[in-house]
Amino acid sequence: MLEFPNRSRSFDEARKAVRFSGYDGMFEVRFFVEAGALAIPEAALLGSGTLEAGCLSAFDALRQSIQDVAREAYSYGRRDSYTLTAADFR
């Protein structure tokens, strides 16, 4: 079963995505959530001034639903890395 015991996340500038990890037993599974999939209010970007800060803030606010989508994606086939896009959240 996929778990998310580690709350750390980081912004991957090259991918324009937030990176976080899940664990299936002792196996790490990497996830990326594209910036376009995060509902980032324009005010958040204006206040923070950076895409990174806006994405990390949006990720923190949506963490539970993002993890639910990650579990669903993982259930379709086990890989070591997944990229979640806006289509995954519909």
N, C-alpha and C positions, 0 to 999 in steps of 0.2 A: 504494500500500500504506500502511496506517495505521501510524504509528510514534508512540512516546511518548518523545521525546528530553528533554523537560522534566519533571523529577521534582516540580515544585511542585504543590501542591494546597491548597485552602482550604475552609473550612466556610461554606456559604451558610445563614445563620440562617433566612431567610424560607422557603426550600425544605426545611430540615432535611435537607441533603444535602452531600456532599463534591463539590466541583467540581474537575475536572482537564481537561487538554486533550491531544488527539492531533493529529497533522498528517498530511495526505495531500498529499505534495509541499509546496507553499507554502500550502495551505489549512488553517486551524485548524478543528478540530472539537471543540466543547465537550461534556463529559460531566458528568452529575450522578449520584451514587450515593446513593439515599435511605438515611437512617439505618436504616430497618427492614430494608434488604438487607444491612447489615453485621452480622456476628455479634459483637456487643459484649458481652463478659462483664460481668456485673453488678459484679464486683470492679473492673473497669477504670473503670466509671462512679463507683463509690464512692471509688476512689483519686484520680481526677482531679477529681471534683466537677462536671464539666460534660459535656453531650452532645457539644459540639464536640471536646474533648480525646479522649473515647472514640471518636468517629467517625474522627478523624484517625489515632489509634493503630491502630484496626482496619483502616483503609485501608492504612496502611503495611505492616501484617502480611500483608495479602491482595492487595497491589498487582499481582502477576503474574496471579493468577486474575481480578481485576477488569479488567485490560487485555485478557485473553483474551476475556472476555464482551463488552467494548466493541468489540473487533475483529469479533466475530461479529454484534453488533447493527448495526454499520456496514456489514457485508457484505450485509445484507438490503435496504439502500436508503440512499443517501447523502443526509444532511441536515446542517445546521450545528450541531444540538444533539440530545442524547439524554439521557433520564432512565432509569437502570437501577434496576429494582425487584427485590424478593426473587424474583419469578417468573422473572427473567432468569438467576438463579443455580441454578435447579433442573435 
